Structure formats: C-alpha cells, structure tokens
Amino acid sequence: MAAVDLEKLRASGAGKAIGVLTSGGDAQGMNAAVRAVTRMGIYVGAKVFLIYEGYEGLVEGGENIKQANWLSVSNIIQLGGTIIGSARCKAFTTREGRRAAAYNLVQHGITNLCVIGGDGSLTGANIFRSEWGSLLEELVAEGKISETTARTYSHLNIAGLVGSIDNDFCGTDMTIGTDSALHRIMEVIDAITTTAQSHQRTFVLEVMGRHCGQALAPPGTWRWYLHWPQGPTGCSSPRLHPRTAGRTSCVRGWVRWQRHSHLCGHWFHLRVAVQCCRGQWERPWVMTWLLEPSPVEPRGRAEMEPNRRGWPKTRSRGSRLNIIIIAEGAIDRNGKPISSSYVKDLVVQRLGFDTRVTVLGHVQRGGTPSAFDRILSSKMGMEAVMALLEATPDTPACVVTLSGNQSVRLPLMECVQMTKEVQKAMDDKRFDEATQLRGGSFENNWNIYKLLAHQKPPKEKSNFSLAILNVGAPAAGMNAAVRSAVRTGISHGHTVYVVHDGFEGLAKGQVQEVGWHDVAGWLGRGGSMLGTKRTLPKGQLESIVENIRIYGIHALLVVGGFEAYEGVLQLVEARGRYEELCIVMCVIPATISNNVPGTDFSLGSDTAVNAAMESCDRIKQSASGTKRRVFIVETMGGYCGYLATVTGIAVGADAAYVFEDPFNIHDLKVNVEHMTEKMKTDIQRGLVLRNEKCHDYYTTEFLYNLYSSEGKGVFDCRTNVLGHLQQGGAPTPFDRNYGTKLGVKAMLWLSEKLREVYRKGRVFANAPDSACVIGLKKKAVAFSPVTELKKDTDFEHRMPREQWWLSLRLMLKMLAQYRISMAAYVSGELEHVTRRTLSMDKGF
C-alpha cells in the first residue's frame, strides 16, 4: 500500500472503536498481542476497549468492557497468560448470548473486534459477524436500540490472531504461544534428567499438546529419537533392539500407544521413544514424543509391554535412566485410557525399575513468553488493527498469520475449513493426506525426523566425500546443523569428514572421518563442538587445496557467519588457479549478528535475542524498583543492528540505536525529551539499547553522559554491556529446529549437485550455482550463489546492503509512542489458503 494511503488510513482511525478479547486456552504472547492492538489502535486515533474474561465478558458487559489508555498495557509484554482474562462461554454459543454481546458492543460504539484465540474462538467470532445484522434487528424489535443506532453500527469487522500452544491452525507457520511452550518443556525435561540419572530412575512425563504433533515435537527441538520400523503405512509390532557403534552402546526402543482426543474424536499414535547409551550418549532429556495420524486400526494393549530383555540390558551396559513421555488423553487400541500411572506400574511390574511420574500440566502454558512469541504477537497485533481499518462490509473476516517471516492476512473461514479438513481426513483414515494438509513445514519436519531418528544402512555406498567445518564466531545451533548434516550424509552413503578449527584446521589437515554416533548428544549444546576460528582461506590456499586433494573431498559444507560466506567466496574466486576447488560448496549461516547475505535468519540469532531479552527483563525490573532510572544497554552484532532492534521490540525498549538507521544529535535530543516526558507518568523507568558499532562518536559512554546530564533532577542513568553472554547458552528450540532442517536440506542439495557434476569418474563444479548460501528468504528456504550475493554485500561493514528487518523499527518506535511517518510500514496482503500454499515449506 502506498505511503500516502497509509497516512490516510491512520487518519481514518479517528472516531472508530476497537474491542480486543482473549478467548479459549491462554498462551504466552497473548499479552504482547493485547498491548500491540491497544497501542496501535490508540496510535491511529481510535478508541480501544479491553474486554475482560473473553466471550463471557462480552456477553455480560458492564465492568467487563473498559476503555484502555496507553498506560493500561504498560509492562505486560513479558508476562505470560493474559491480563484481561480468558474463559470458555456457553452463553455465547446460543443466539440469546450473541444478541446480548451485540447489545454490549453497540452500547460502547464498537464495530471492530480483534479476537485472540484458537480455531473455536475464531469460528465463534465469524458466526457472530455473519449474524450481526439480524441480531441488531432483534434488538430494535425488543426496543433496546433505535433504528438509527442499528444503521450507524450496521457492520461488524473481525480480525483474528491465533493464540494456541498446539500450533494446530491451518494457514500459519506458528501460532502465538507455541515457541514459548517448547521452551518450557525443554527446560523441564532438561532439569528432570539430572535427578533421573543420579538415582538410576525411569521417569514417565505427561505433556499437553492436544491433537497436533507439530506443536510440541518439531525436528531438532530436542535431540529426540523415535523408532519407526517401516514407515507410517506399515508398522510392525513394537520391539527393542540394541545397536553398537564404536564407543557408543545404546538401545533404542519404542512403545506405541494410540491417543484419542476428546475434543475432536480422532485416533492418533503416540509414539514414545527411549534412548539410553553410555560413553557419548544422547542425553535423555532429548527424548520426546510425537502425535501423528494413526495408520492402523485400534487393537489391544499387548504391544505396550516393555521388552524384558531390552531395557535391563541397557542398564547393565551403563545407562542410568529411561524417560518415557506420554500425551494427555492417550488411550489404547480398544479405546481404554492409558494413564501415566498405568505406564509407571507396567514398568515397575515388568522390569522392576524405580519409576516416578511427573505431569507437566499447565507449566507448559505458563512463564514468560519467548522473544519469538513477543515479536510475533506484536507484529500480528499491529497488522490486525490495520486490517480492521481497511475492512469494508464486503471484506471477509480475516486472520493475521505468519508465512515465512512475513505477516499475511487470510480469510478466516478458509483457514477454519482447512483445519476441519485435516480432522475429516483423519476420521476417514486418510493419514497421508492429513499430514499434507497440516502444511509443507509439518510434513517436512516429519520426514526429517524419520531420516534422523535412527541409523539406516544406505542402499548403496556413494563415491563422494564431504567435509563439514565451522567458521567465524560460535553460535548456538551450529552443532545441530553439523549433526543433521553428518547423519544425512551417512544415510546417503557418503563418506563424511569434519574439520576442526575452521579453514585454519583444513589447512593444517585437522580432518577426521565421523560416524553416526560420533555426533550423538550435539543437538542441544551451545557453541561449536568442532571448534571455530575467524581465519579466512586467502592466505593459506595452497595448504587447503593440498588437503582437499589428499582426503579426496568433493564438497564443503561451511557452517558459520560472515567469515564463512566470505571464505567460500574466496575459494570460488580461486577456482581458476586451483582445479581442486572446483567442488560443490554450501554455506549455512550461523551467527548471532544475523549479518550474512542470502538469508533473513541466521542460526544463533534467536538464542542471542532470547539471552539479551532475559537480561533486559531483569534490568527493567531493577529500573522499576528504583524508580526514575534509565538503563543504557549495549548489545553485540558488529555493524548489524538486528540484535538491538529485535531485542528492543521484545522488551518494549524506548529506543534502539543502530548503524543502519542513522541518527544525529537532534534525534538524541528528541529521545531525551521523550524520556523526560515519560518520567512524568506512572511509568518511571527507561530502557535504551545501543548496537556496539552504531556510531563512531556516540558511544555507550557518550549516551550515558548525555542522558545523565539532560535528565538531571528527573532521572538518573546506568549502563550495562551484555557482551559475550549473548553467544553462550544452549540453543533455543527455534535454533535447534532450524539448524536441523538447514543441515538436512544443505546435505540433500550437496548430494544432488554432486550427482549433476559427476562426469567420467570425477567431480568438476565451476558453475556459479555450485557454491551457494542456504537460508530463509521471506516465505521459503532458498539457495543463493555466493557470486551473485557479492554485489549485494557491504564488505566494509560486513553485512547485506539491504536489511529486511529495518521495517520492524517502525513497530519499535510506534509502540514506544513516537509520532512518525508510516511511509515505511509494510502492510500485509490478503491471500488465500489452498493446498498449494499449504504445501510450501517455510523453514519453521
């Protein structure tokens, strides 16, 4: 939409009224969405009403509907749940209840409603909208409103946001709350592992997740293992069998149940995996579960019995624990419930293991939202307001969703209908179709899981050798990418080498062949298990070429940051001098700075943003306690301001200074004055972020002195440099999942390219598309030749010339109450949900 149109649209908000409610089960990130809808609505001049207790408050009216101001949603972005309450309302399912709700909205002049909830809540909103005209007619007939009032409020606009930890809504890659729920489960399982190992116990963990497997079990969320003997259409009976490889001795077992969702009435498998090893073992907290359509008819419980020879044998080999994870509502093949206590009793009786039960329950819904959920909710909330302002009587009710890294609007009922199609397909036992309808990302996640679950002998040994190395600064997710790439390469029959210490290690011959179990336990570890250095290949090309020749390397997979991209570009440019460099190369971007051309997201950036966010949450709490205090916080990122900008949105910062958005002393003066005015309100705290290289002269110390001087007598200042804590820690579920997927996709691409360039017994690759960067670009994962990316790269400042995330800075400033032009705002377009659009793999 043109900038002038957006400005007119903002002006059109005056006189309008927007109501916002949360309904159904709560999800982390709902408060961020409420905050964004409220502040964006006020920003465009509309009145915003908070509707408490969901549809119940809408039906009852009165004090449940209150007009909000800017401060009403202050300091809530970091809170879990929903501050305006949520309740399931039977009254709203009746005509009388909806008529009462219509009356209450008309009394407040509300004709725009933003509903945050699951598919049931959104379906109810659409029914309400379709009945709106007739409901008003009934109110007129009853004498509750006049005909003039009915004409004035003759149309109700609806915009929906999907809030659900289950991630079970067709049309969006991620729902609000899913990422945070993954964080909670990961934390709990990680914590329980230590006590299980100490006492040599078996733990049965019961988790939530309703009927969608994607919500809580994407590939790479943990280092997880499920055993699928013959694929989804030919399951054999459960069994336990030992595998031995090198120093690792393990048992992978699985017990199969079937699960019935009382909410939708469909059969599902609950496949539970148990992984125990000694030596370099897959840490047990990585075991997880997956729900997927059942490919067989319900049978009995006989297959549930654990193998009496398998599990005890693992204990004798050094394993100290077993972890079984079961979904709520699981039943056996005869429809009888399978409780966690039943599973515990079975293990105790049959195996004699000391067993405990832990029910995670609503812990998964609680806690602070992740950075992903905060940003997703904020973006969706702002877009929902824009959609309401643009709506006409002919515009269908829409739901704001995520596609890749883009917010899009979809017709609400198209999404609901497609979601119902999934359930219908499962009812009819068309399970492959149900998986496809879940979306390309879901289907790809499932296929990747099956590929990496356990070692399968390749159909034939290939002639290709591939080397994997890390280059640049360490980043969370590197190990996940290496692990999945190694195992994918082995499953395709390739010889896979790993190189220690980057290009420097390749020059020194620090090359080692690896097997399947050599990368066990890598997925959840931070940093780089291979070791990484920033050294570029330019000064040691002869040594690198010699080792490529010695080891017969036909392809390089380089996982790293800007140095990885620049290093591969140097190798490609040297192909004219060294024929050994005419091999296939691929770069997986992995850096907290998110500054690699060819991708919108780099591995490690999500973990870094969450680390910075958690620190800033604590800093804000300190500022709130002391009153009238402003913190100047410095983030990493080099010249790239992604980390500062996204962290700023996630924590509700007052300003974020970055290199890509030039600022001068006048801008600083405006920021200080804005902070001074803020201190006159009830919000007596401030948070300012600064990217470490945003300006040569306006340093962190300079900003501290400026704010301290200009705010003297009004507020005081403190500084905090976050430093390398942003590089540390275990990777987030997002980075584990994303790294796993990129590793698999990169290896599959390398395998395909090798077959293309293999001629007369040798590999010769010199085309531009034989050396690429893999990454998520807008709505899909793509491969971009490094030679083509060169023209789009600012090598002096080590980042792309165009940064997609700069449009997010508008959101940061708007939600901080700066009056700015909307010229740079990127408004979502109305799209449609089809089987083709669902089949796209977005990389999440």
Secondary structure, DSSP 4 states (H G I P E B T S, - for coil): --HHHHHHHHHTTTT-EEEEEE-SS--TTHHHHHHHHHHHHHHTT-EEEEETTHHHHHHH-GGGEEE--GGGGTT-TT--S-TT-----SGGGSHHHHHHHHHHHHHTT--EEEEEE-HHHHHHHHHHHHHHHHHHHHHHHTTSS-HHHHHHT---EEEEEEB-TT---TT-S--BTHHHHHHHHHHHHHHHHHHHHHHT-EEEEEE--TT-STTT--TTSS------SS-TTS-----EEEEEETTEEEEEEEEEEEEE-TTT--EEEEEEEEEEEESS---GGG--EEEEE--S----SGGGSPPTTHHHHHHHTT---EEEEEETTEE-TTS-B--HHHHHHHHHHHH---EEEEE-GGGGG-SPPPHHHHHHHHHHHHHHHHHHHH--TTSPPEEEEEETTEEEEEEHHHHHHHHHHHHHHHHTT-HHHHHHHT-HHHHHHHHHHHHHHS----SS--S-EEEEEEESS--TTHHHHHHHHHHHHHHTT-EEEEETTHHHHHHHT-EEE--GGGGTT-TT--S-TT-EE---GGGGHHHHHHHHHHTT--EEEEEESHHHHHHHHHHHHTTTT-GGG-SEEEEEEB-TT---TT-S--BTHHHHHHHHHHHHHHHHHHHHHHSSEEEEEEE--TT--HHHHHHHHHHT-SEEE-TTS---HHHHHHHHHHHHHHTTSS--EEEEEEETTS-SSS-HHHHHHHHHHHTTTT-EEEEEE-GGGGT-SPPPHHHHHHHHHHHHHHHHHHHHHHHHHEETTEE---SGGGEEEEEEETTEEEEEEHHHHGGGEETTTTEESS-GGGGHHHHHHHHTT-----TT--PPPB----HHHHH-----
